[in-house]
Amino acid sequence: MTERRTVTVITHGRPEQVAATLQRLIAAARASGVVLRFDPAETKKHGLQPDEAGVIVVDAEPSMDVAVCIVLGGDGTILKGLRCYAGTGVPVFSVNFGEVGFLATIEPEELDDFSFERAFAGEFEVLLLPAIAFESGSGVHKAFNDISFHRKVGGRVAQLSYGVQGEEVGSVRCDGLVVCTPAGSTGYNLANGGPVLAWGVEGFGVSFIAPHSLTARALVVAPGDTLTVSNQGREAIDVSVDGRPVCEIAPGEDIHAAFEPRAARLAQLPGWSFYRRLRAKFGRLSS
């Protein structure tokens, strides 16, 4: 007997928006003999019950032994899927239900009767995404979009320095600093006036948030170099990974960040390039 393929499903926080597509996904799984796994939060969110055919598995513990992770959501939810399956070889196939969905595989209106069947079968191209990794007292963190360093709300302007391979490059009074991957270069980094890095570029960007300087410039760091960000001010600095607070840097402390290639696998439709995606996503917002 052939073993049934298993798929993890992750959705964003507005279940009513994805309800119809979720039903299409479940119907496609029944037709393809695929098992869909939903963790306790997803089970409760959608009011799911197990079915007699064993297609829907509820209150499931996370499993790394799945064929694909299907995400119904925006970039934040997609990043959750990428973090969950980082380093496992499991690709993330996503349907965009967000504002931009720059990481999304497909838009809801582009789904046809066989889109999910093709996803179950792995009929898509895979893009290997890098991450930026660093360690703090709370553990090892990996950013697929960016690491952002912020002064405390209502606190003093930050004094941040950054160096590469032990050599200080600059020290700037600012509201913060962003370290981004190529995939994340079109987010917070772009808003700071930092460079857009095409997917496939080996390296990561550094840009300042509201620098109090006429000479502060963005920097692209080589993939083999370690970046050090130091808090030279008098107050602690908050640190977020992909928009999620993870730790803080006390005065006089620093964080060492390194480029990690091929950290996760992102599904994309055949023929889609970074430049086509850039035009489609940001061209739509400017129209």
Salt bridges, closest charged atoms under 4 A:
GLU42 OE2 - LYS45 NZ 3.23
GLU42 OE1 - HIS46 NE2 3.49
ASP51 OD2 - ARG30 NE 3.54
GLU107 OE2 - LYS281 NZ 2.36
GLU107 OE1 - ARG284 NH1 3.72
ASP112 OD2 - ARG118 NH2 2.86
ASP175 OD1 - ARG151 NE 2.80
GLU235 OE2 - ARG156 NE 3.85
ASP238 OD1 - LYS152 NZ 2.63
ASP242 OD2 - ARG83 NH1 3.49
GLU248 OE1 - LYS152 NZ 2.72
ASP254 OD1 - HIS256 NE2 3.30
GLU260 OE2 - LYS142 NZ 2.86
